[in-house]
Amino acid sequence: MSAHFARSHRHEALDGLADRRLLRELAYVDGHWTASEAAESFEVTDPATGTTVAFVAALDGRQTTKAIDAAARAFPAWRALLPQERSTILRKWFELIVGAKDDLALLMTLEQGKPLQESLGEIDYAASFVEWYAEEAKRLNAESVTSHLPNAEMMVRREPLGVVGVVTPWNFPSAMLTRKAAAALAAGCTIVAHPSSETPLSALALAELGERAGLPVGVFNIVTGKASTIVGRMCDDPRVRAMSFTGSTEIGRLIAAQSAPTMKRLVMELGGHAPLIVFADADLDKAVDIAIDAKFATSGQDCLAANRIYVQRPIYDRFCAAFAKRIETLRTGNGLAEKIDIGPLMHERAIKKVEEQIADAIAHGARCLTGGKRHQAGPLFYQPTLLADVSDEALIMREETFGPVAAVTPFDSEDDVIARANATEYGLVAYVVTENGGRQQRMGRALDYGMVAINRVKITGAPIPFGGVKQSGIGREGSRHGLEAFTDLKYLCLDVA
């Protein structure tokens, strides 16, 4: 932490911002841009270069309570608005996000490191949730119930929960915020959000645009600082009726435990460890394309990444050779450069975990077909890597992988690969590549995952219920189900005699 956050920035790429007001270093609480009372701050750096991007205010528990106070005060008026009025504000927010797309993407690449083209795609993805829920706000309808009692009329309606705590990760700093916040706002809830301290600038820029869109004072608050202090206070406060979190399963368990005394609604998108299963009848070129996209997007730092790649033995050697050849064409470098596929990892801990997993896999008999070392582009860059013949006992097959390392292993039968793919505590997404229609249906039923992608990678979007089973999450985000998560059902029974 630094005691003086208002200092000059050294990153020359900030000169590319068309709207400098989108670079915010103060937290946003109760309609005001605010600093820590002790003027504490933390540094945000570009993982590609180590250069300072900003110094952001670090708020404490007391100020977190002030944000909850503000959200609680704002809730009655926000919930009382006509759904069409909330929809109009959300629609304006969407339009402002789209209009600021280039600036938002630049800020994201500077703080997160992902290639600029991926950042631009994420801004589109983030905006889509705001647009979707601007429409869904108008469709949160009551339903009538056929009465089983004489002289009674029955109705069930959805009512907003209240204050919602939102905790977002560093790998998708814009989309994870809008996916949660837009749904809760559309339902009539108010927000206290804590973005990752590694990537707070995207959230603060969205707050600036939300203020311009007309979000009322106290409805949308961004509290930056130390996660344990801020999130802990949110979990402890009974006025926070729900916690929506995206991050590791380990942290999700802690939030769930700390939220238990106040019986909060939990919406959690936790770890993944996706299998990609390639059958012998697959088109080989198509399978390799799918493997590249499913593994190496966001430099492998994605809960949807295909971490365990199972290939049926008749095509195993040919797949490994073709996959290695394609991996060697991936371009690694600063995300601001043109035609970059792989950016830096987020921090040194990620690099060390990649190195540990690779060493362990090789110790268990794996072969490194390409990569396997740090990349010369900088200290947080790692070569896109392919490991073949990876044992199911290796760490990389048992722990979530957040890096550009693909682990491939052969399988023989459909039953064998189903059992191996399901042998994990995770259950977010699974990928299958096969031309056999019957097998497509069987795999879709047999795989114990919240989402299954058949012969494609991109399956997410605002209209679908995103989420996992087992230790990969609770509830769903996106779709009408994502809005329902922030409401309570109220049953009314009226005597009409």
PyMOL commands that set and color helices and strands:
alter all, ss='L'
color gray80, all
select helices_A, chain A and resi 12-16+20-22+61-80+83-99+101-112+116-139+175-187+201-213+227-236+249-262+284-300+313-327+348-363+395-397+414-422+437-446+470-472+479-484
alter helices_A, ss='H'
color red, helices_A
select strands_A, chain A and resi 27-29+32-34+41-45+52-57+143-145+152-160+163-167+190-194+220-222+240-246+265-269+274-278+306-312+367-370+385-388+405-411+429-433+451-454+473-474+487-495
alter strands_A, ss='S'
color yellow, strands_A
deselect
rebuild
show_as cartoon
